[in-house]
Amino acid sequence: MKFGKIKRQHGRVGGLDAILNRIIENCAHVSRIVPGRIKRRRGKTPPNFRVQYPTDAGIKCLYNGTGTVQEVFLICVDQEKALAWIKSEFPLAAEERQSPLPPGVG
């Protein structure tokens, strides 16, 4: 592979690198990870990693840090197996949104 499996061009919220490395090393169904936009938010919640919804190329997830939220896009070879693996490894990821479709679709 010409490029790394985790895109490192953009910034990442503290604590996210360990989770991304764990996913890319242990889940054979995820071929690439692209961290997305970071948003500020109020309140202090413990860090967690959640599935938001499936996309055409894989899965969109959210990582909540203290005072920040970062989008994470997982590019998957097998989306269903990757989703099952993530839900088994990250218990909070099982609490995904009720609608399996992205906002504005359906």
N, C-alpha and C positions, 0 to 999 in steps of 0.2 A: 504494500500500500504506500502510495506516494506521500500522503499526509498522515498526521496522527489521528487517533480515533476520537480524541476530544479536542474540539476547537478551542485554542488558547488565545485567540486574538482579542477577545472581549474580556472585560472584568468579570469576576465571580464573587459572590457573597461569601463571607468567611464560613468555613465548615462545609461548603459545597464540594470542594475538590475531593475530599475523602469519599464522599458518596458517589461521585462520578467515577472515580477510580475503581471503587468496589463494583459498580455496575458493569463497567467495560471489561474488567478482569474476570468476573464470575458469571455473567450472563452472555452466553454465546449467541443469543437471538438479537442483541443490540449491536449494530455494526458501527455506529458513529453517534456522538453526542454533540449537540450545538447549544451552548448556554445562550439565553436570550436576554431580553430587556430586564433591567433592575428597576423596581419601583420602591419608593419610600412609603411607609405606612406608620400609623400611630399604634401605640400599644406594645406590650412586651409579651410575646408568646414563645414557648420553647421551639427550637428549630424542628421542622418536620418536612418530609418529602411526600408529595401527593400527586396522584394521577389526576389530570384535569379532563382530558378527552382524547380519543383516537384521532389521528390525522391521516391523510393519504399516504404519507411516508412512514408513519410510526405512531408515536405517542407524545402528547404535550403534557408536561408535568410542571408543578410549581414547588419551589423550595422556599419556605418561610424561615427567615432568620430573624434576629431581634431588630425590629424596625425596618426590615426590608423584605421584598418578595422578588424572586427571580424566576423567569420562565426557563424551562429546560426542555429541549426537543430531543427525543430519542429516535434515531433512524433505525428501523427494525427490519431484520430479515424475515422473522415470523412474529407478527404483532401480538397474536393471541398468547403465544408461549412467553413472550417477553412480559406481557401484562401480568400473566400468572406468576412469573418469577418475581416481579417487582412487588406484587401484593403479598407474596409469602415472605419476602425479605424486609419490607417496610410496612408494618401493620397499619399505620395511618394512611398509606396509599390506598387501602381498600375502601376508604371513605370517599370515593369519587363522587362527582356530581351525578344527579339523578338522570339527566339527559345525556346520552352518549354522543350527541352531536354538538359541534361547535356553535357558539352564539350566532344567531341569525339564520341558522340552517334548520329547516324542518318546521 
